[in-house]
Amino acid sequence: MSVLAAVLRVGETPPIGAGMAPRVEAHLYDGGLPRLVAYRVREGPELERHPGAYALDFAAEPAYPVTDVLLALPDTRGLSSIGQRLDTLSTKAEANYGRDFGAMVFKTDVEWGSDGYGRLFEARSQLEAHPFDGQVTVTLTPAVTDEQAAALRANLDRLAGLTRVYVSDSDTE
């Protein structure tokens, strides 16, 4: 049985006031094979599911759960100062390998040495090396494992921008 382990939100801070205007929400489910399911936030607000799921390896060193979601969804790439370059890399990956970053993350497995891994690795490096002007929050539920929480926190630490981690009782850590 799958359980909600964490919620990742990406958006921007409104010009007046506080909080976040979310563009994307991703839910981390655990229970066997951990996977992220992503949604675009539309007017209403309404969640529109992005096809596929991301079955990531939290034990990888380093793990890229947040970075890969930011790369996979075009709605979030524009929140980075390097956004146009990331869009170009995704387009090149699609032209060369038949799949963009969205497909690489949410539909197929891209491992070391596989077709397109170099483009995805370059994009990860670019995103983490340049300022991210958006806002990223991760809410951890009691179902999150220590390994998952550590990987999410480490990935957030590598992003240069406003990131926050909340625990299930909504206290900021």
RALINKA-V682100 format. One record per residue. RES is the residue in one letter. SS is DSSP state (hx for helix, st for strand, lp for the rest). PHI is phi as a letter, one per 20 degrees, with the letter a starting at -180 (none if undefined). D_FIRST is the distance of its C-alpha to the first C-alpha in Angstrom with 1 decimal. Layout:
# RALINKA-V682100
res:RES ss:SS phi:PHI d_first:D_FIRST
res:RES ss:SS phi:PHI d_first:D_FIRST
This chain:
# RALINKA-V682100
res:M ss:lp phi:none d_first:0.0
res:S ss:lp phi:e d_first:3.8
res:V ss:st phi:c d_first:6.6
res:L ss:st phi:f d_first:10.2
res:A ss:st phi:d d_first:12.2
res:A ss:st phi:a d_first:15.5
res:V ss:st phi:c d_first:17.7
res:L ss:st phi:d d_first:20.7
res:R ss:st phi:c d_first:23.7
res:V ss:st phi:c d_first:26.9
res:G ss:st phi:a d_first:30.1
res:E ss:st phi:c d_first:33.6
res:T ss:lp phi:e d_first:35.4
res:P ss:lp phi:f d_first:37.5
res:P ss:lp phi:f d_first:41.3
res:I ss:lp phi:c d_first:41.9
res:G ss:lp phi:n d_first:39.7
res:A ss:lp phi:c d_first:36.6
res:G ss:lp phi:n d_first:32.9
res:M ss:lp phi:b d_first:31.4
res:A ss:st phi:e d_first:31.7
res:P ss:st phi:f d_first:28.3
res:R ss:st phi:d d_first:28.4
res:V ss:st phi:c d_first:24.9
res:E ss:st phi:c d_first:21.5
res:A ss:st phi:c d_first:18.6
res:H ss:st phi:d d_first:15.0
res:L ss:st phi:e d_first:13.4
res:Y ss:st phi:d d_first:9.6
res:D ss:st phi:c d_first:8.3
res:G ss:lp phi:p d_first:5.7
res:G ss:lp phi:n d_first:7.9
res:L ss:lp phi:d d_first:10.3
res:P ss:lp phi:f d_first:11.3
res:R ss:st phi:b d_first:12.7
res:L ss:st phi:d d_first:15.0
res:V ss:st phi:d d_first:15.5
res:A ss:st phi:d d_first:19.1
res:Y ss:st phi:c d_first:21.1
res:R ss:st phi:e d_first:24.9
res:V ss:st phi:e d_first:26.1
res:R ss:st phi:d d_first:28.7
res:E ss:lp phi:g d_first:31.2
res:G ss:lp phi:p d_first:30.1
res:P ss:lp phi:f d_first:27.8
res:E ss:st phi:c d_first:25.6
res:L ss:st phi:e d_first:22.8
res:E ss:st phi:d d_first:23.3
res:R ss:st phi:f d_first:20.5
res:H ss:lp phi:e d_first:21.7
res:P ss:lp phi:f d_first:20.9
res:G ss:lp phi:n d_first:18.6
res:A ss:lp phi:b d_first:16.2
res:Y ss:st phi:d d_first:17.4
res:A ss:lp phi:e d_first:15.7
res:L ss:lp phi:e d_first:18.0
res:D ss:lp phi:d d_first:19.2
res:F ss:lp phi:f d_first:19.3
res:A ss:lp phi:e d_first:21.4
res:A ss:lp phi:f d_first:24.1
res:E ss:lp phi:c d_first:27.3
res:P ss:lp phi:e d_first:27.5
res:A ss:lp phi:e d_first:24.2
res:Y ss:lp phi:c d_first:24.6
res:P ss:hx phi:f d_first:21.5
res:V ss:hx phi:f d_first:23.8
res:T ss:hx phi:g d_first:26.8
res:D ss:hx phi:f d_first:25.1
res:V ss:hx phi:f d_first:23.7
res:L ss:hx phi:f d_first:27.3
res:L ss:hx phi:f d_first:28.7
res:A ss:hx phi:f d_first:26.5
res:L ss:lp phi:d d_first:27.2
res:P ss:hx phi:g d_first:30.9
res:D ss:hx phi:f d_first:30.6
res:T ss:hx phi:d d_first:30.2
res:R ss:hx phi:f d_first:32.7
res:G ss:lp phi:f d_first:35.7
res:L ss:lp phi:e d_first:34.9
res:S ss:st phi:d d_first:36.1
res:S ss:lp phi:f d_first:39.8
res:I ss:lp phi:d d_first:39.1
res:G ss:hx phi:g d_first:37.3
res:Q ss:hx phi:f d_first:39.9
res:R ss:hx phi:f d_first:39.8
res:L ss:hx phi:f d_first:36.0
res:D ss:hx phi:f d_first:36.4
res:T ss:hx phi:f d_first:39.1
res:L ss:hx phi:f d_first:37.1
res:S ss:hx phi:f d_first:34.2
res:T ss:hx phi:f d_first:36.9
res:K ss:hx phi:f d_first:38.4
res:A ss:hx phi:f d_first:35.2
res:E ss:hx phi:f d_first:34.8
res:A ss:hx phi:f d_first:38.4
res:N ss:hx phi:e d_first:38.3
res:Y ss:hx phi:c d_first:34.9
res:G ss:lp phi:m d_first:33.8
res:R ss:lp phi:b d_first:30.9
res:D ss:lp phi:e d_first:31.0
res:F ss:hx phi:f d_first:28.9
res:G ss:hx phi:g d_first:26.3
res:A ss:hx phi:f d_first:25.9
res:M ss:hx phi:f d_first:26.0
res:V ss:hx phi:e d_first:23.2
res:F ss:hx phi:e d_first:20.9
res:K ss:lp phi:c d_first:21.8
res:T ss:lp phi:c d_first:23.1
res:D ss:lp phi:d d_first:23.1
res:V ss:lp phi:d d_first:26.2
res:E ss:lp phi:d d_first:27.0
res:W ss:lp phi:g d_first:30.3
res:G ss:lp phi:n d_first:33.0
res:S ss:lp phi:e d_first:31.3
res:D ss:lp phi:g d_first:33.1
res:G ss:lp phi:n d_first:32.8
res:Y ss:hx phi:f d_first:31.6
res:G ss:hx phi:g d_first:35.0
res:R ss:hx phi:f d_first:34.8
res:L ss:hx phi:f d_first:31.4
res:F ss:hx phi:f d_first:32.5
res:E ss:hx phi:f d_first:35.7
res:A ss:hx phi:f d_first:33.9
res:R ss:hx phi:g d_first:31.7
res:S ss:hx phi:f d_first:34.9
res:Q ss:hx phi:f d_first:36.7
res:L ss:hx phi:f d_first:34.2
res:E ss:hx phi:f d_first:33.9
res:A ss:hx phi:e d_first:37.7
res:H ss:lp phi:d d_first:38.6
res:P ss:st phi:f d_first:38.2
res:F ss:st phi:d d_first:35.2
res:D ss:st phi:e d_first:36.7
res:G ss:st phi:e d_first:33.6
res:Q ss:st phi:c d_first:31.3
res:V ss:st phi:c d_first:27.8
res:T ss:st phi:c d_first:25.5
res:V ss:st phi:c d_first:22.2
res:T ss:st phi:d d_first:20.4
res:L ss:st phi:e d_first:18.3
res:T ss:lp phi:e d_first:15.7
res:P ss:lp phi:f d_first:15.2
res:A ss:lp phi:f d_first:11.8
res:V ss:lp phi:f d_first:14.1
res:T ss:lp phi:e d_first:15.3
res:D ss:hx phi:f d_first:19.0
res:E ss:hx phi:f d_first:19.3
res:Q ss:hx phi:f d_first:17.6
res:A ss:hx phi:f d_first:19.8
res:A ss:hx phi:f d_first:22.8
res:A ss:hx phi:f d_first:22.4
res:L ss:hx phi:f d_first:22.1
res:R ss:hx phi:f d_first:25.1
res:A ss:hx phi:f d_first:27.2
res:N ss:hx phi:f d_first:26.7
res:L ss:hx phi:f d_first:27.8
res:D ss:hx phi:f d_first:30.7
res:R ss:hx phi:e d_first:31.9
res:L ss:lp phi:e d_first:32.1
res:A ss:st phi:e d_first:35.5
res:G ss:st phi:r d_first:34.9
res:L ss:st phi:f d_first:33.5
res:T ss:st phi:c d_first:30.0
res:R ss:st phi:c d_first:28.3
res:V ss:st phi:c d_first:25.3
res:Y ss:st phi:d d_first:24.1
res:V ss:st phi:e d_first:22.0
res:S ss:lp phi:g d_first:19.8
res:D ss:lp phi:e d_first:22.9
res:S ss:lp phi:m d_first:24.6
res:D ss:lp phi:f d_first:27.3
res:T ss:st phi:f d_first:28.6
res:E ss:lp phi:e d_first:28.6
